[in-house]
């Protein structure tokens, strides 16, 4: 087994800390319920409009929402319908994240983590 470098382990911890803080912020904003079907029983999950792999949007609250397991599956099976629903429901949020996405803005995990 190849051991990760000290720098890689530190960065991983920072990403996990940022994920936890962003997830908690979104859960509190959305009231710990699925924003699509209002369910609270099927396990509420942190979901993203644009994938988490886009670091400039990963921790942006407008790019995330709470979904139950069933709606999260729908989100991934029917992404065009899901994004259309999101755009109709929150047009300002969609425009905001689209602007960030198209800007190509780069972020530094270290800088975001320092703000926690």
Biopython code that builds the backbone (N, CA, C, O; Angstrom):
import numpy as np
from Bio.PDB.StructureBuilder import StructureBuilder

atoms = [
    (1, "UNK", "N", (0.838, -1.184, 0.000)),
    (1, "UNK", "CA", (0.000, 0.000, 0.000)),
    (1, "UNK", "C", (0.881, 1.246, 0.000)),
    (1, "UNK", "O", (1.859, 1.324, 0.744)),
    (2, "UNK", "N", (0.529, 2.215, -0.838)),
    (2, "UNK", "CA", (1.274, 3.461, -0.920)),
    (2, "UNK", "C", (0.672, 4.449, 0.066)),
    (2, "UNK", "O", (-0.532, 4.705, 0.060)),
    (3, "UNK", "N", (1.527, 4.990, 0.902)),
    (3, "UNK", "CA", (1.084, 5.933, 1.910)),
    (3, "UNK", "C", (1.011, 7.334, 1.303)),
    (3, "UNK", "O", (1.906, 7.742, 0.563)),
    (4, "UNK", "N", (-0.058, 8.070, 1.620)),
    (4, "UNK", "CA", (-0.204, 9.438, 1.132)),
    (4, "UNK", "C", (0.799, 10.339, 1.832)),
    (4, "UNK", "O", (1.188, 10.098, 2.975)),
    (5, "UNK", "N", (1.208, 11.376, 1.125)),
    (5, "UNK", "CA", (2.138, 12.333, 1.697)),
    (5, "UNK", "C", (1.460, 13.132, 2.808)),
    (5, "UNK", "O", (0.233, 13.185, 2.892)),
    (6, "UNK", "N", (2.255, 13.732, 3.633)),
    (6, "UNK", "CA", (1.730, 14.552, 4.718)),
    (6, "UNK", "C", (0.884, 15.696, 4.154)),
    (6, "UNK", "O", (-0.165, 16.028, 4.708)),
    (7, "UNK", "N", (1.339, 16.291, 3.061)),
    (7, "UNK", "CA", (0.607, 17.381, 2.419)),
    (7, "UNK", "C", (-0.754, 16.897, 1.898)),
    (7, "UNK", "O", (-1.758, 17.594, 2.047)),
    (8, "UNK", "N", (-0.786, 15.707, 1.290)),
    (8, "UNK", "CA", (-2.037, 15.151, 0.770)),
    (8, "UNK", "C", (-3.009, 14.835, 1.906)),
    (8, "UNK", "O", (-4.211, 15.063, 1.772)),
    (9, "UNK", "N", (-2.501, 14.315, 3.013)),
    (9, "UNK", "CA", (-3.364, 14.019, 4.166)),
    (9, "UNK", "C", (-3.937, 15.310, 4.752)),
    (9, "UNK", "O", (-5.106, 15.354, 5.134)),
    (10, "UNK", "N", (-3.120, 16.355, 4.823)),
    (10, "UNK", "CA", (-3.576, 17.638, 5.354)),
    (10, "UNK", "C", (-4.660, 18.228, 4.454)),
    (10, "UNK", "O", (-5.669, 18.738, 4.941)),
    (11, "UNK", "N", (-4.448, 18.157, 3.148)),
    (11, "UNK", "CA", (-5.432, 18.684, 2.196)),
    (11, "UNK", "C", (-6.742, 17.892, 2.311)),
    (11, "UNK", "O", (-7.823, 18.478, 2.267)),
    (12, "UNK", "N", (-6.651, 16.576, 2.455)),
    (12, "UNK", "CA", (-7.846, 15.748, 2.611)),
    (12, "UNK", "C", (-8.643, 16.142, 3.847)),
    (12, "UNK", "O", (-9.872, 16.186, 3.811)),
    (13, "UNK", "N", (-7.941, 16.430, 4.942)),
    (13, "UNK", "CA", (-8.625, 16.866, 6.163)),
    (13, "UNK", "C", (-9.326, 18.205, 5.941)),
    (13, "UNK", "O", (-10.445, 18.410, 6.412)),
    (14, "UNK", "N", (-8.667, 19.113, 5.226)),
    (14, "UNK", "CA", (-9.277, 20.415, 4.946)),
    (14, "UNK", "C", (-10.538, 20.263, 4.098)),
    (14, "UNK", "O", (-11.544, 20.923, 4.359)),
    (15, "UNK", "N", (-10.487, 19.396, 3.084)),
    (15, "UNK", "CA", (-11.651, 19.158, 2.222)),
    (15, "UNK", "C", (-12.794, 18.569, 3.045)),
    (15, "UNK", "O", (-13.943, 18.982, 2.891)),
    (16, "UNK", "N", (-12.489, 17.610, 3.914)),
    (16, "UNK", "CA", (-13.538, 17.012, 4.760)),
    (16, "UNK", "C", (-14.146, 18.060, 5.703)),
    (16, "UNK", "O", (-15.359, 18.073, 5.913)),
    (17, "UNK", "N", (-13.309, 18.936, 6.270)),
    (17, "UNK", "CA", (-13.819, 19.999, 7.143)),
    (17, "UNK", "C", (-14.734, 20.952, 6.378)),
    (17, "UNK", "O", (-15.806, 21.319, 6.859)),
    (18, "UNK", "N", (-14.302, 21.347, 5.187)),
    (18, "UNK", "CA", (-15.116, 22.243, 4.357)),
    (18, "UNK", "C", (-16.422, 21.577, 3.947)),
    (18, "UNK", "O", (-17.476, 22.212, 3.966)),
    (19, "UNK", "N", (-16.355, 20.296, 3.576)),
    (19, "UNK", "CA", (-17.568, 19.552, 3.222)),
    (19, "UNK", "C", (-18.554, 19.530, 4.388)),
    (19, "UNK", "O", (-19.746, 19.776, 4.207)),
    (20, "UNK", "N", (-18.051, 19.238, 5.575)),
    (20, "UNK", "CA", (-18.919, 19.144, 6.754)),
    (20, "UNK", "C", (-19.576, 20.489, 7.053)),
    (20, "UNK", "O", (-20.768, 20.544, 7.355)),
    (21, "UNK", "N", (-18.806, 21.572, 6.971)),
    (21, "UNK", "CA", (-19.355, 22.907, 7.244)),
    (21, "UNK", "C", (-20.389, 23.304, 6.194)),
    (21, "UNK", "O", (-21.449, 23.829, 6.537)),
    (22, "UNK", "N", (-20.092, 23.059, 4.919)),
    (22, "UNK", "CA", (-21.024, 23.418, 3.841)),
    (22, "UNK", "C", (-22.298, 22.580, 3.938)),
    (22, "UNK", "O", (-23.403, 23.094, 3.770)),
    (23, "UNK", "N", (-22.133, 21.299, 4.208)),
    (23, "UNK", "CA", (-23.286, 20.402, 4.340)),
    (23, "UNK", "C", (-24.205, 20.877, 5.464)),
    (23, "UNK", "O", (-25.422, 20.945, 5.293)),
    (24, "UNK", "N", (-23.616, 21.203, 6.609)),
    (24, "UNK", "CA", (-24.406, 21.656, 7.755)),
    (24, "UNK", "C", (-25.139, 22.961, 7.430)),
    (24, "UNK", "O", (-26.302, 23.129, 7.796)),
    (25, "UNK", "N", (-24.459, 23.882, 6.744)),
    (25, "UNK", "CA", (-25.083, 25.155, 6.361)),
    (25, "UNK", "C", (-26.305, 24.932, 5.465)),
    (25, "UNK", "O", (-27.344, 25.566, 5.650)),
    (26, "UNK", "N", (-26.168, 24.030, 4.497)),
    (26, "UNK", "CA", (-27.272, 23.751, 3.571)),
    (26, "UNK", "C", (-28.409, 23.039, 4.291)),
    (26, "UNK", "O", (-29.576, 23.357, 4.061)),
    (27, "UNK", "N", (-28.086, 22.075, 5.165)),
    (27, "UNK", "CA", (-29.132, 21.381, 5.917)),
    (27, "UNK", "C", (-29.932, 22.366, 6.768)),
    (27, "UNK", "O", (-31.160, 22.291, 6.823)),
    (28, "UNK", "N", (-29.234, 23.288, 7.430)),
    (28, "UNK", "CA", (-29.931, 24.268, 8.268)),
    (28, "UNK", "C", (-30.773, 25.208, 7.414)),
    (28, "UNK", "O", (-31.907, 25.520, 7.775)),
    (29, "UNK", "N", (-30.230, 25.662, 6.285)),
    (29, "UNK", "CA", (-30.978, 26.553, 5.400)),
    (29, "UNK", "C", (-32.263, 25.885, 4.910)),
    (29, "UNK", "O", (-33.317, 26.519, 4.862)),
    (30, "UNK", "N", (-32.171, 24.594, 4.544)),
    (30, "UNK", "CA", (-33.312, 23.870, 3.973)),
    (30, "UNK", "C", (-34.195, 23.201, 5.020)),
    (30, "UNK", "O", (-35.158, 22.518, 4.671)),
    (31, "UNK", "N", (-33.879, 23.388, 6.285)),
    (31, "UNK", "CA", (-34.725, 22.864, 7.351)),
    (31, "UNK", "C", (-34.688, 21.358, 7.517)),
    (31, "UNK", "O", (-35.635, 20.772, 8.042)),
    (32, "UNK", "N", (-33.604, 20.718, 7.077)),
    (32, "UNK", "CA", (-33.435, 19.265, 7.226)),
    (32, "UNK", "C", (-34.565, 18.468, 6.577)),
    (32, "UNK", "O", (-34.937, 17.401, 7.065)),
    (33, "UNK", "N", (-35.112, 18.993, 5.471)),
    (33, "UNK", "CA", (-36.143, 18.268, 4.712)),
    (33, "UNK", "C", (-35.752, 18.261, 3.235)),
    (33, "UNK", "O", (-34.975, 19.103, 2.786)),
    (34, "UNK", "N", (-36.290, 17.317, 2.498)),
    (34, "UNK", "CA", (-36.077, 17.261, 1.058)),
    (34, "UNK", "C", (-36.797, 18.455, 0.430)),
    (34, "UNK", "O", (-38.003, 18.619, 0.619)),
    (35, "UNK", "N", (-36.073, 19.282, -0.307)),
    (35, "UNK", "CA", (-36.693, 20.472, -0.888)),
    (35, "UNK", "C", (-37.568, 20.136, -2.087)),
    (35, "UNK", "O", (-38.342, 20.980, -2.538)),
    (36, "UNK", "N", (-37.460, 18.930, -2.605)),
    (36, "UNK", "CA", (-38.270, 18.540, -3.767)),
    (36, "UNK", "C", (-39.609, 17.936, -3.346)),
    (36, "UNK", "O", (-40.653, 18.323, -3.871)),
    (37, "UNK", "N", (-39.587, 16.989, -2.401)),
    (37, "UNK", "CA", (-40.838, 16.303, -2.018)),
    (37, "UNK", "C", (-41.243, 16.555, -0.569)),
    (37, "UNK", "O", (-42.294, 16.092, -0.126)),
    (38, "UNK", "N", (-40.408, 17.290, 0.170)),
    (38, "UNK", "CA", (-40.655, 17.643, 1.577)),
    (38, "UNK", "C", (-40.568, 16.452, 2.537)),
    (38, "UNK", "O", (-41.005, 16.562, 3.683)),
    (39, "UNK", "N", (-40.019, 15.326, 2.101)),
    (39, "UNK", "CA", (-39.881, 14.133, 2.940)),
    (39, "UNK", "C", (-38.771, 14.330, 3.966)),
    (39, "UNK", "O", (-37.784, 15.015, 3.698)),
    (40, "UNK", "N", (-38.937, 13.735, 5.126)),
    (40, "UNK", "CA", (-37.895, 13.761, 6.156)),
    (40, "UNK", "C", (-37.492, 12.356, 6.589)),
    (40, "UNK", "O", (-36.581, 12.201, 7.402)),
    (41, "UNK", "N", (-38.156, 11.330, 6.060)),
    (41, "UNK", "CA", (-37.968, 9.970, 6.549)),
    (41, "UNK", "C", (-36.973, 9.129, 5.753)),
    (41, "UNK", "O", (-36.475, 8.130, 6.273)),
    (42, "UNK", "N", (-36.669, 9.499, 4.515)),
    (42, "UNK", "CA", (-35.835, 8.645, 3.666)),
    (42, "UNK", "C", (-34.361, 9.031, 3.677)),
    (42, "UNK", "O", (-33.652, 8.741, 2.714)),
    (43, "UNK", "N", (-33.895, 9.654, 4.699)),
    (43, "UNK", "CA", (-32.483, 10.005, 4.780)),
    (43, "UNK", "C", (-32.149, 11.208, 3.916)),
    (43, "UNK", "O", (-32.012, 11.090, 2.698)),
    (44, "UNK", "N", (-32.020, 12.342, 4.537)),
    (44, "UNK", "CA", (-31.735, 13.573, 3.813)),
    (44, "UNK", "C", (-30.253, 13.590, 3.425)),
    (44, "UNK", "O", (-29.381, 13.255, 4.226)),
    (45, "UNK", "N", (-29.991, 13.990, 2.170)),
    (45, "UNK", "CA", (-28.626, 13.977, 1.632)),
    (45, "UNK", "C", (-28.249, 15.340, 1.081)),
    (45, "UNK", "O", (-29.108, 16.117, 0.664)),
    (46, "UNK", "N", (-26.961, 15.616, 1.084)),
    (46, "UNK", "CA", (-26.399, 16.844, 0.532)),
    (46, "UNK", "C", (-26.202, 16.606, -0.956)),
    (46, "UNK", "O", (-25.428, 15.730, -1.342)),
    (47, "UNK", "N", (-26.886, 17.367, -1.794)),
    (47, "UNK", "CA", (-26.813, 17.181, -3.245)),
    (47, "UNK", "C", (-26.355, 18.481, -3.902)),
    (47, "UNK", "O", (-26.533, 19.569, -3.353)),
    (48, "UNK", "N", (-25.762, 18.346, -5.086)),
    (48, "UNK", "CA", (-25.231, 19.494, -5.812)),
    (48, "UNK", "C", (-25.881, 19.634, -7.184)),
    (48, "UNK", "O", (-26.235, 18.643, -7.823)),
    (49, "UNK", "N", (-26.032, 20.879, -7.621)),
    (49, "UNK", "CA", (-26.548, 21.141, -8.953)),
    (49, "UNK", "C", (-25.424, 20.831, -9.952)),
    (49, "UNK", "O", (-25.576, 19.970, -10.818)),
    (50, "UNK", "N", (-24.302, 21.537, -9.822)),
    (50, "UNK", "CA", (-23.090, 21.217, -10.573)),
    (50, "UNK", "C", (-22.247, 20.314, -9.674)),
    (50, "UNK", "O", (-22.136, 20.571, -8.475)),
    (51, "UNK", "N", (-21.668, 19.288, -10.222)),
    (51, "UNK", "CA", (-20.931, 18.267, -9.480)),
    (51, "UNK", "C", (-19.908, 18.853, -8.506)),
    (51, "UNK", "O", (-19.371, 19.940, -8.719)),
    (52, "UNK", "N", (-19.655, 18.102, -7.434)),
    (52, "UNK", "CA", (-18.650, 18.503, -6.455)),
    (52, "UNK", "C", (-17.244, 18.548, -7.040)),
    (52, "UNK", "O", (-16.348, 19.150, -6.450)),
    (53, "UNK", "N", (-17.044, 17.924, -8.182)),
    (53, "UNK", "CA", (-15.705, 17.948, -8.779)),
    (53, "UNK", "C", (-15.320, 19.341, -9.264)),
    (53, "UNK", "O", (-14.142, 19.619, -9.489)),
    (54, "UNK", "N", (-16.319, 20.225, -9.427)),
    (54, "UNK", "CA", (-16.048, 21.614, -9.779)),
    (54, "UNK", "C", (-15.754, 22.362, -8.481)),
    (54, "UNK", "O", (-16.668, 22.833, -7.804)),
    (55, "UNK", "N", (-14.478, 22.463, -8.147)),
    (55, "UNK", "CA", (-14.081, 23.017, -6.851)),
    (55, "UNK", "C", (-14.568, 24.444, -6.628)),
    (55, "UNK", "O", (-14.819, 24.835, -5.488)),
    (56, "UNK", "N", (-14.708, 25.233, -7.697)),
    (56, "UNK", "CA", (-15.160, 26.603, -7.494)),
    (56, "UNK", "C", (-16.635, 26.669, -7.064)),
    (56, "UNK", "O", (-17.112, 27.728, -6.657)),
    (57, "UNK", "N", (-17.350, 25.551, -7.152)),
    (57, "UNK", "CA", (-18.750, 25.502, -6.725)),
    (57, "UNK", "C", (-19.020, 24.492, -5.615)),
    (57, "UNK", "O", (-20.117, 24.463, -5.058)),
    (58, "UNK", "N", (-18.044, 23.679, -5.295)),
    (58, "UNK", "CA", (-18.265, 22.580, -4.338)),
    (58, "UNK", "C", (-18.844, 23.055, -3.006)),
    (58, "UNK", "O", (-19.728, 22.406, -2.446)),
    (59, "UNK", "N", (-18.352, 24.179, -2.502)),
    (59, "UNK", "CA", (-18.779, 24.664, -1.188)),
    (59, "UNK", "C", (-19.665, 25.895, -1.284)),
    (59, "UNK", "O", (-19.893, 26.571, -0.281)),
    (60, "UNK", "N", (-20.167, 26.194, -2.471)),
    (60, "UNK", "CA", (-21.077, 27.326, -2.675)),
    (60, "UNK", "C", (-22.487, 26.889, -2.263)),
    (60, "UNK", "O", (-23.038, 25.967, -2.865)),
    (61, "UNK", "N", (-23.085, 27.533, -1.244)),
    (61, "UNK", "CA", (-24.404, 27.107, -0.770)),
    (61, "UNK", "C", (-25.489, 27.133, -1.854)),
    (61, "UNK", "O", (-26.387, 26.291, -1.843)),
    (62, "UNK", "N", (-25.418, 28.079, -2.778)),
    (62, "UNK", "CA", (-26.435, 28.137, -3.831)),
    (62, "UNK", "C", (-26.355, 26.945, -4.775)),
    (62, "UNK", "O", (-27.319, 26.658, -5.484)),
    (63, "UNK", "N", (-25.223, 26.245, -4.797)),
    (63, "UNK", "CA", (-25.043, 25.083, -5.662)),
    (63, "UNK", "C", (-25.471, 23.778, -4.988)),
    (63, "UNK", "O", (-25.315, 22.702, -5.565)),
    (64, "UNK", "N", (-26.000, 23.868, -3.789)),
    (64, "UNK", "CA", (-26.347, 22.654, -3.041)),
    (64, "UNK", "C", (-27.768, 22.746, -2.503)),
    (64, "UNK", "O", (-28.327, 23.830, -2.336)),
    (65, "UNK", "N", (-28.330, 21.577, -2.238)),
    (65, "UNK", "CA", (-29.653, 21.494, -1.650)),
    (65, "UNK", "C", (-29.795, 20.166, -0.937)),
    (65, "UNK", "O", (-28.966, 19.270, -1.096)),
    (66, "UNK", "N", (-30.846, 20.046, -0.152)),
    (66, "UNK", "CA", (-31.089, 18.786, 0.548)),
    (66, "UNK", "C", (-32.144, 17.996, -0.215)),
    (66, "UNK", "O", (-33.205, 18.512, -0.566)),
    (67, "UNK", "N", (-31.823, 16.738, -0.460)),
    (67, "UNK", "CA", (-32.744, 15.824, -1.142)),
    (67, "UNK", "C", (-32.834, 14.539, -0.350)),
    (67, "UNK", "O", (-31.868, 14.119, 0.288)),
    (68, "UNK", "N", (-34.007, 13.911, -0.395)),
    (68, "UNK", "CA", (-34.135, 12.574, 0.183)),
    (68, "UNK", "C", (-33.446, 11.597, -0.772)),
    (68, "UNK", "O", (-33.106, 11.962, -1.897)),
    (69, "UNK", "N", (-33.245, 10.373, -0.327)),
    (69, "UNK", "CA", (-32.554, 9.379, -1.154)),
    (69, "UNK", "C", (-33.258, 9.173, -2.493)),
    (69, "UNK", "O", (-32.595, 9.066, -3.524)),
    (70, "UNK", "N", (-34.578, 9.117, -2.494)),
    (70, "UNK", "CA", (-35.328, 8.901, -3.730)),
    (70, "UNK", "C", (-35.178, 10.057, -4.713)),
    (70, "UNK", "O", (-34.988, 9.836, -5.909)),
    (71, "UNK", "N", (-35.261, 11.285, -4.215)),
    (71, "UNK", "CA", (-35.108, 12.447, -5.092)),
    (71, "UNK", "C", (-33.671, 12.598, -5.567)),
    (71, "UNK", "O", (-33.432, 13.090, -6.670)),
    (72, "UNK", "N", (-32.713, 12.182, -4.748)),
    (72, "UNK", "CA", (-31.310, 12.237, -5.160)),
    (72, "UNK", "C", (-31.061, 11.248, -6.306)),
    (72, "UNK", "O", (-30.311, 11.546, -7.236)),
    (73, "UNK", "N", (-31.687, 10.087, -6.235)),
    (73, "UNK", "CA", (-31.583, 9.122, -7.338)),
    (73, "UNK", "C", (-32.207, 9.718, -8.597)),
    (73, "UNK", "O", (-31.628, 9.632, -9.680)),
    (74, "UNK", "N", (-33.396, 10.327, -8.454)),
    (74, "UNK", "CA", (-34.032, 11.007, -9.586)),
    (74, "UNK", "C", (-33.079, 12.035, -10.178)),
    (74, "UNK", "O", (-32.943, 12.131, -11.398)),
    (75, "UNK", "N", (-32.426, 12.797, -9.324)),
    (75, "UNK", "CA", (-31.513, 13.864, -9.753)),
    (75, "UNK", "C", (-30.438, 13.315, -10.692)),
    (75, "UNK", "O", (-30.121, 13.929, -11.710)),
    (76, "UNK", "N", (-29.883, 12.152, -10.339)),
    (76, "UNK", "CA", (-28.818, 11.574, -11.163)),
    (76, "UNK", "C", (-29.354, 10.817, -12.383)),
    (76, "UNK", "O", (-28.671, 10.738, -13.404)),
    (77, "UNK", "N", (-30.552, 10.270, -12.292)),
    (77, "UNK", "CA", (-31.119, 9.544, -13.433)),
    (77, "UNK", "C", (-31.690, 10.472, -14.499)),
    (77, "UNK", "O", (-31.684, 10.136, -15.683)),
    (78, "UNK", "N", (-32.179, 11.627, -14.087)),
    (78, "UNK", "CA", (-32.812, 12.580, -15.011)),
    (78, "UNK", "C", (-32.247, 13.986, -14.803)),
    (78, "UNK", "O", (-32.973, 14.893, -14.396)),
    (79, "UNK", "N", (-30.958, 14.167, -15.080)),
    (79, "UNK", "CA", (-30.326, 15.461, -14.776)),
    (79, "UNK", "C", (-30.941, 16.643, -15.522)),
    (79, "UNK", "O", (-30.996, 17.740, -14.966)),
    (80, "UNK", "N", (-31.399, 16.463, -16.741)),
    (80, "UNK", "CA", (-32.003, 17.586, -17.471)),
    (80, "UNK", "C", (-33.310, 18.027, -16.823)),
    (80, "UNK", "O", (-33.564, 19.223, -16.680)),
    (81, "UNK", "N", (-34.137, 17.064, -16.432)),
    (81, "UNK", "CA", (-35.380, 17.396, -15.730)),
    (81, "UNK", "C", (-35.082, 18.033, -14.371)),
    (81, "UNK", "O", (-35.743, 18.986, -13.959)),
    (82, "UNK", "N", (-34.088, 17.496, -13.692)),
    (82, "UNK", "CA", (-33.737, 17.999, -12.366)),
    (82, "UNK", "C", (-33.250, 19.448, -12.435)),
    (82, "UNK", "O", (-33.678, 20.285, -11.642)),
    (83, "UNK", "N", (-32.366, 19.739, -13.371)),
    (83, "UNK", "CA", (-31.852, 21.101, -13.489)),
    (83, "UNK", "C", (-32.967, 22.051, -13.932)),
    (83, "UNK", "O", (-33.027, 23.192, -13.475)),
    (84, "UNK", "N", (-33.837, 21.591, -14.810)),
    (84, "UNK", "CA", (-34.964, 22.422, -15.226)),
    (84, "UNK", "C", (-35.850, 22.750, -14.025)),
    (84, "UNK", "O", (-36.288, 23.890, -13.871)),
    (85, "UNK", "N", (-36.114, 21.761, -13.179)),
    (85, "UNK", "CA", (-36.897, 21.991, -11.958)),
    (85, "UNK", "C", (-36.186, 23.013, -11.071)),
    (85, "UNK", "O", (-36.824, 23.923, -10.542)),
    (86, "UNK", "N", (-34.870, 22.868, -10.907)),
    (86, "UNK", "CA", (-34.110, 23.795, -10.062)),
    (86, "UNK", "C", (-34.171, 25.216, -10.627)),
    (86, "UNK", "O", (-34.398, 26.170, -9.883)),
    (87, "UNK", "N", (-33.967, 25.358, -11.945)),
    (87, "UNK", "CA", (-34.006, 26.678, -12.587)),
    (87, "UNK", "C", (-35.365, 27.343, -12.412)),
    (87, "UNK", "O", (-35.442, 28.555, -12.210)),
    (88, "UNK", "N", (-36.423, 26.567, -12.487)),
    (88, "UNK", "CA", (-37.778, 27.103, -12.322)),
    (88, "UNK", "C", (-38.040, 27.494, -10.870)),
    (88, "UNK", "O", (-38.671, 28.516, -10.602)),
    (89, "UNK", "N", (-37.556, 26.683, -9.941)),
    (89, "UNK", "CA", (-37.801, 26.910, -8.520)),
    (89, "UNK", "C", (-36.959, 28.051, -7.967)),
    (89, "UNK", "O", (-37.462, 28.880, -7.208)),
    (90, "UNK", "N", (-35.682, 28.101, -8.339)),
    (90, "UNK", "CA", (-34.751, 29.117, -7.831)),
    (90, "UNK", "C", (-33.969, 29.753, -8.977)),
    (90, "UNK", "O", (-32.775, 29.489, -9.118)),
    (91, "UNK", "N", (-34.608, 30.581, -9.796)),
    (91, "UNK", "CA", (-33.902, 31.159, -10.946)),
    (91, "UNK", "C", (-32.693, 32.026, -10.557)),
    (91, "UNK", "O", (-31.685, 32.026, -11.264)),
    (92, "UNK", "N", (-32.785, 32.762, -9.443)),
    (92, "UNK", "CA", (-31.661, 33.609, -9.020)),
    (92, "UNK", "C", (-30.459, 32.766, -8.607)),
    (92, "UNK", "O", (-29.321, 33.076, -8.961)),
    (93, "UNK", "N", (-30.720, 31.709, -7.863)),
    (93, "UNK", "CA", (-29.632, 30.821, -7.448)),
    (93, "UNK", "C", (-28.969, 30.189, -8.663)),
    (93, "UNK", "O", (-27.743, 30.089, -8.727)),
    (94, "UNK", "N", (-29.779, 29.761, -9.629)),
    (94, "UNK", "CA", (-29.223, 29.135, -10.821)),
    (94, "UNK", "C", (-28.343, 30.121, -11.582)),
    (94, "UNK", "O", (-27.242, 29.763, -11.999)),
    (95, "UNK", "N", (-28.800, 31.340, -11.767)),
    (95, "UNK", "CA", (-27.999, 32.354, -12.472)),
    (95, "UNK", "C", (-26.692, 32.619, -11.725)),
    (95, "UNK", "O", (-25.641, 32.773, -12.346)),
    (96, "UNK", "N", (-26.758, 32.671, -10.407)),
    (96, "UNK", "CA", (-25.561, 32.907, -9.596)),
    (96, "UNK", "C", (-24.528, 31.799, -9.788)),
    (96, "UNK", "O", (-23.357, 32.086, -10.034)),
    (97, "UNK", "N", (-24.945, 30.548, -9.681)),
    (97, "UNK", "CA", (-23.976, 29.457, -9.818)),
    (97, "UNK", "C", (-23.496, 29.320, -11.259)),
    (97, "UNK", "O", (-22.353, 28.927, -11.494)),
    (98, "UNK", "N", (-24.342, 29.634, -12.213)),
    (98, "UNK", "CA", (-23.928, 29.588, -13.616)),
    (98, "UNK", "C", (-22.846, 30.641, -13.885)),
    (98, "UNK", "O", (-21.899, 30.388, -14.629)),
    (99, "UNK", "N", (-22.991, 31.804, -13.283)),
    (99, "UNK", "CA", (-21.981, 32.857, -13.421)),
    (99, "UNK", "C", (-20.648, 32.403, -12.836)),
    (99, "UNK", "O", (-19.598, 32.604, -13.446)),
    (100, "UNK", "N", (-20.688, 31.800, -11.671)),
    (100, "UNK", "CA", (-19.456, 31.300, -11.051)),
    (100, "UNK", "C", (-18.845, 30.203, -11.913)),
    (100, "UNK", "O", (-17.640, 30.203, -12.163)),
    (101, "UNK", "N", (-19.670, 29.278, -12.363)),
    (101, "UNK", "CA", (-19.193, 28.161, -13.188)),
    (101, "UNK", "C", (-18.513, 28.676, -14.453)),
    (101, "UNK", "O", (-17.418, 28.229, -14.796)),
    (102, "UNK", "N", (-19.152, 29.607, -15.140)),
    (102, "UNK", "CA", (-18.620, 30.122, -16.403)),
    (102, "UNK", "C", (-17.410, 31.031, -16.224)),
    (102, "UNK", "O", (-16.653, 31.255, -17.169)),
    (103, "UNK", "N", (-17.227, 31.556, -15.013)),
    (103, "UNK", "CA", (-16.088, 32.450, -14.779)),
    (103, "UNK", "C", (-14.761, 31.691, -14.785)),
    (103, "UNK", "O", (-13.707, 32.272, -15.045)),
    (104, "UNK", "N", (-14.819, 30.394, -14.497)),
    (104, "UNK", "CA", (-13.587, 29.615, -14.425)),
    (104, "UNK", "C", (-12.732, 29.977, -13.216)),
    (104, "UNK", "O", (-11.556, 29.623, -13.141)),
    (105, "UNK", "N", (-13.338, 30.680, -12.284)),
    (105, "UNK", "CA", (-12.641, 31.107, -11.080)),
    (105, "UNK", "C", (-11.986, 29.915, -10.380)),
    (105, "UNK", "O", (-12.592, 28.852, -10.239)),
    (106, "UNK", "N", (-10.762, 30.107, -9.953)),
    (106, "UNK", "CA", (-10.057, 29.056, -9.227)),
    (106, "UNK", "C", (-10.079, 29.380, -7.744)),
    (106, "UNK", "O", (-10.022, 30.545, -7.352)),
    (107, "UNK", "N", (-10.161, 28.355, -6.932)),
    (107, "UNK", "CA", (-10.167, 28.552, -5.489)),
    (107, "UNK", "C", (-9.018, 27.777, -4.870)),
    (107, "UNK", "O", (-8.525, 26.802, -5.437)),
    (108, "UNK", "N", (-8.609, 28.224, -3.709)),
    (108, "UNK", "CA", (-7.576, 27.518, -2.953)),
    (108, "UNK", "C", (-8.236, 26.941, -1.705)),
    (108, "UNK", "O", (-8.823, 27.669, -0.905)),
    (109, "UNK", "N", (-8.130, 25.644, -1.554)),
    (109, "UNK", "CA", (-8.715, 24.958, -0.402)),
    (109, "UNK", "C", (-8.153, 25.545, 0.886)),
    (109, "UNK", "O", (-8.883, 25.718, 1.863)),
    (110, "UNK", "N", (-6.879, 25.848, 0.892)),
    (110, "UNK", "CA", (-6.221, 26.391, 2.091)),
    (110, "UNK", "C", (-6.861, 27.719, 2.509)),
    (110, "UNK", "O", (-7.069, 27.958, 3.698)),
    (111, "UNK", "N", (-7.172, 28.583, 1.539)),
    (111, "UNK", "CA", (-7.769, 29.872, 1.848)),
    (111, "UNK", "C", (-9.183, 29.704, 2.402)),
    (111, "UNK", "O", (-9.548, 30.358, 3.379)),
    (112, "UNK", "N", (-9.978, 28.834, 1.785)),
    (112, "UNK", "CA", (-11.329, 28.581, 2.282)),
    (112, "UNK", "C", (-11.289, 27.984, 3.681)),
    (112, "UNK", "O", (-12.078, 28.365, 4.545)),
    (113, "UNK", "N", (-10.386, 27.064, 3.902)),
    (113, "UNK", "CA", (-10.289, 26.409, 5.207)),
    (113, "UNK", "C", (-9.893, 27.413, 6.285)),
    (113, "UNK", "O", (-10.352, 27.317, 7.423)),
    (114, "UNK", "N", (-9.050, 28.365, 5.933)),
    (114, "UNK", "CA", (-8.625, 29.383, 6.901)),
    (114, "UNK", "C", (-9.798, 30.258, 7.346)),
    (114, "UNK", "O", (-9.779, 30.823, 8.439)),
    (115, "UNK", "N", (-10.821, 30.366, 6.490)),
    (115, "UNK", "CA", (-12.005, 31.170, 6.816)),
    (115, "UNK", "C", (-12.965, 30.469, 7.764)),
    (115, "UNK", "O", (-13.844, 31.116, 8.334)),
    (116, "UNK", "N", (-12.815, 29.145, 7.946)),
    (116, "UNK", "CA", (-13.726, 28.394, 8.823)),
    (116, "UNK", "C", (-13.649, 28.858, 10.257)),
    (116, "UNK", "O", (-14.353, 28.326, 11.116)),
]
sb = StructureBuilder()
sb.init_structure("model")
sb.init_model(0)
sb.init_chain("A")
sb.init_seg("    ")
for serial, (resi, resn, name, xyz) in enumerate(atoms, 1):
    if name == "N":
        sb.init_residue(resn, " ", resi, " ")
    sb.init_atom(name, np.array(xyz, "f"), 0.0, 1.0, " ", f" {name:<3s}", serial, name[0])
structure = sb.get_structure()
